[in-house]
Amino acid sequence: MWFLNQETGCTWEVMDQELTLRLQASGHYEQVEEPQPDETKQEAAQTKVQATKNMKRTEKAQIKEEQETAHE
């Protein structure tokens, strides 16, 4: 399944069922169709630094979501 992060505009393919369920329940992500090849080329053009920053941000967002869920 593919998800769009509404805050960053990044589209991610998610294979893990547990993560898919969390993203579907989150208001920050929207399930979308698989991106077209031209969009994939743009994503591939990211530098390693940009990809690392995005990954760190995603990890922080995931931790924050888990903490919010734990408090509820």
C-alpha positions in Angstrom: 0.0 0.0 0.0 1.1 3.5 -0.7 0.7 6.4 1.8 1.1 10.1 1.4 2.5 12.0 4.4 0.4 15.1 4.3 2.9 17.2 6.3 5.9 16.5 4.0 4.3 15.5 0.8 6.4 12.3 0.6 4.8 9.1 -0.7 5.8 5.8 0.9 5.2 2.2 0.1 4.3 0.3 3.3 4.5 -3.5 3.4 4.2 -4.1 7.1 0.5 -4.8 8.1 0.8 -3.3 11.6 2.3 -0.1 10.2 -0.4 0.0 7.5 -3.1 -0.1 10.2 -1.4 2.7 12.2 -1.1 4.9 9.2 -4.7 4.3 8.2 -5.8 5.4 11.7 -3.6 8.5 11.6 -4.8 11.8 10.4 -1.4 12.7 9.0 -1.3 10.0 6.3 -3.6 9.4 3.3 -3.7 6.1 1.3 -2.9 6.8 -2.3 -2.5 5.0 -5.6 1.0 3.8 -6.6 3.0 6.7 -7.9 3.7 7.0 -11.7 7.2 6.3 -13.0 8.0 10.0 -13.4 7.3 10.6 -9.7 9.6 7.7 -8.8 12.4 9.3 -10.8 12.1 12.5 -8.8 12.3 10.6 -5.6 15.4 8.7 -6.8 17.0 12.1 -7.4 17.1 12.9 -3.7 20.6 13.1 -2.2 21.7 10.8 0.6 21.5 13.8 3.0 17.9 14.5 2.1 16.9 10.9 2.4 18.6 10.7 5.8 16.8 13.8 7.0 13.5 12.4 5.9 14.2 9.0 7.5 15.1 10.7 10.8 12.0 12.8 10.7 9.8 9.8 10.0 11.4 7.9 12.9 10.7 10.9 15.2 7.1 11.1 13.9 6.6 7.4 14.5 7.9 7.6 18.0 5.6 10.6 18.7 2.6 8.7 17.4 3.4 5.7 19.5 3.7 7.9 22.6 0.4 9.6 21.8 -1.3 6.2 21.4 0.2 5.0 24.7 -1.2 8.0 26.5 -4.7 7.5 25.2 
